[in-house]
Amino acid sequence: MTTTIDTGTDQLLCEVRDGVALITLNRPDARNALSDTLTPALRRMVKERGEDPDVGALLITGAGTAFCAGGDVKGMAQAKPKVEMTVEEKIAQLKERQRTLTGVLHHCPKPTIAALPGPAAGAGLAIALACDIRIASESAFISTGYARVGLSGDYGIAWLLTNLVGTAKARELMYTAERVDSARCEQMGLVNRVVPDGDLRTEAWALAAKLAKGPSMALREMKANLNDALELDFLTALDGEAERLVPLGRTDDHKEAVAAFKEKREPKFTGR
């Protein structure tokens, strides 16, 4: 059964099926560029579906032939602020917006997948990088984009890039804002796999559905361990692994997995 979620705008679509929340950026005529309508809805959907007990995995994609072009550059040139803000107020606002989008996405307790049917640039690239796994179509490409518009980067892109490809390559990508095709993205480790254009939705959905049926508590703690690996020293991370694994050994899911292994069948996890 498919449940359609009201996002509050037709610029963002969301449906839940088989434990997967499919979130689709829906501004194809603007290459799914972020807007003052789309972005708040995306923040809300990521948070709500991350907390939804009926959702085991999040799959984020873009309508048409793009993932997300980042900020709407044309809109930047035309936009007139409704209320004048000080620099300090604008900084505080951006901090909050970043934390409630890529910050929440990065720390979402469930597996997250970005499916790239086409370009991911600027903040759109940061959204893809904040997901756990990225699957790209052969036509997809990425660009940091910020240097082209005289900006330094936001939504965690420098941190995310550095942790994925290393500081030297991250600096090159940020400084040059070059267009990197999907094959090179896979070689660099920016995407996990590249598939034919026509297979993207099927491949991404299959992976999301598989993860959604997995041991949700173990995957949640596994993600916490992996995030610790980016932020903590080794011994502290070791302690965290112990603190998470031992309680999981007492769960129904662990007992079911052991029984299924002995009986040579697929386990049926319940999240308990």
N, C-alpha and C positions, 0 to 999 in steps of 0.2 A: 504494500500500500504506500502511495506517495502522499505526503502532507505538504501542502503549499504554505509557506510562512509569509505573513504580511510584513514586509520590510518598511512600509510607509512611503515607498517611492518605486516607480517603474525603472529607475536607474540602477536598482539592485534587485536581483531575483534570488529567492532561496526556496529550496525544497528539501525534504528529508525522506529518504527511502532506504530501506535495509540498513538502517543505522548510520547512513552517510548523509551529512548536510552538504548539499551542493550549493555553493554561493557563487553567483554569476554577476560580475560587473557588466552593466547593460547600457553602455553608451557607445555602441559600435561606430556611430558616425564621427565620434571624437576619439576613436581608438581607446575607449573606456578610460579616458582621462578622469582624474579625481575632480570632484566638484563640491560645492558647499551643501549639496543635497546627497550625493553619493557617499561621500566620506563618513558623515555621521551615521548613516545607515549601516555602512560596513563595520564601523566600530561596534555598533550595537549587536549586529548579527554574530560577529566573531565572539563577543563576550557571552551572549545568550546561548548560542549553540555549543560553546565550550562548556557551559554549565548544564546543558540539557541532558538528562539521564537517558533519553532515547537516542542520543547521538554518540557514536563511537569514534567517528573520524570526520574531519572537515576537508572538503575539496573545493578549492577556490580557482575560478577560471574567468575568462572574459568572453563576452559575446562577439561574434564575428571573427575577424582575422587578427585581433590583438589581445594581449593580456591586459596591460595597462600602460598608457603612455606617461604616467606620472601626473604632475601638476598640469593644469590646463593653461598653457602659455598664452594663448590668445585671450583667455579670460583674465590672466594677470594684467595684460595691457589695458583691458577695457574696464576692469573692476574699479568701483569707487567705494571706499569703506563707508559702511553705514554709520559707524561711530569712530571718531578719531581716537586712536590708542597711542600711548607712549611706547617707546622702544621696550621698556621693561615689561609693560603689559603684553606686548606682542610675543616677547620671549617666553613669558609665563604661559601664555596661551599655546604656543607651539610645543612646549615641554609637555603640557597636559595632553595635547592631541597625539603626540608621538607615543607617550606611555600607554594611551588607551587604544592604540591601533597596533603598530608593530611590537610594542612592549607586551601587550596582552597576547598577541598572536604567538610570539616567541615562547611565552610561558604557558600557553594553552595546555591543559593537562592531557589533551588527546592528540593523536597523530594528525598532522596537518599536511596537505599536499597542494602544491600549486601546479596547475596544468596550463602550459603556455602555448596557445594556438598561434601566437605571433609575438610582436615586440613587447618587451618589458623594459621600461626606462624610468630613470629618476626614482621617485617615491614608489612607482609601480614595481620597479626592480626590488626595492627594499622590502615591499610586501611579499614578493615571491621568495626572497632570501630568508625572510623571517619564518617561512614554513619549514617543516622538517625535511620534506622531499619535493623535488621539482622534476616534472616530466615535460619535455618540450617537443613540439612538432618540428619537422625538418625545416619548416619555413620560419620558425621563431628566431629571434635574435635579441640581444640585450645591449643596453648602453646606459652608463651612469647619467649622462646627459647634463649634469649640473654646470660643467665648465662652459657649455654652449650658451647658457643663459646667465653666466656670471654669478653663480651661487656655489656654496661650498658643500652642500649635502645635508640631508636630514633623514628622519625616520630610521636612524641607526645604520645607514648604508655603509659607512666607513668601517664600523665594528663588524658588521655581518660579512662584508667582503674580505676583510683581513683574516677573520677566523676561517673562512672557506678556502681562500686561495693564497694566503700569506701576504705579508706586508708589501713586498716588491711588486707583485702583480696587482694588488689592490691599488697601489699608488699609480701604476700605469693606467689602469682602467678609470680611475677618478680624474687624473690630470688630462688624459687625452679624450675622454668621452667617446672613444671609438665604438663602432658597431661591431659586435662579436656574434658570429653566426652560431647556430645550435651545435654543430659538430665540434667547434672549438670550445664552446661552453662545456660540453661533456668532457672533453680532454682536460680542461682546467679544473673540473670538479664543481662548476657552477650549477650544472643540472645533473641529475642522477641517470637519466636515460633520454634518448631521442627516438621518437617513433614517427612513422609516416603520418602526414597531416590527417588523413582520413581515419587513423586509428587512435588519435589522441584521446578523445572522450572515452572510448571503450577501455583503453589501457589504464587511464587514470582512474576510472570508476572501478575497474576490477581490483586495483591495488587498494583503493580506499575501502571497498567493501570487505576485502580480506582483513584489513587492519581493524575495521569496525567490529568484526566477529571475534577478534582476539581477546586476550585476557586484559580487560580494561584497567584493572588496578595495577597489574604488573607493567603495562605500557606507560601508565602515568608515572610510576616510580622510576622506570627506565629512562623516561624523558628527563626527570629531575636529575638523575645521575649524569646524563649526557650534558645537560646545562651546567652542572657543577664542574664538569671537565673543562669548560670554557672559562670558568670564573674562580675556581678554588685551587689551592695547592693539592698535591697528590695525597698526602696523609689525611687531610680534611675530607677529600672526596672519598677515600677509602672508608672513613667512618660513616659517611652518609650512605654508602652502599650497604653496609652492615645494618644500619638503622632501618633501611627500607626492605631489605630482603627477608630478615627474620620474621616480621609480622606476616609477610606474604606466604610464608611456609605454613601458616595456620588457616589460610583461606580455602573456601570451597573450590575456587578455580584451580588452585594448586593441586588439591586432592583429585579433582576431575582430570587434570592433565596427566597425573601419574597413572590413574586408572586407565585412561585412554591409551597411554603408551603401552601398558601391559596387555591391553586387549586389542592392540593394533587397529585402532579406529581414530577418527578425528574427534578432538575434545569439543564439548559444548559448554562454552563459558557463560556464566550468569552475572559476573561482576560482583560476586560475593565471596 
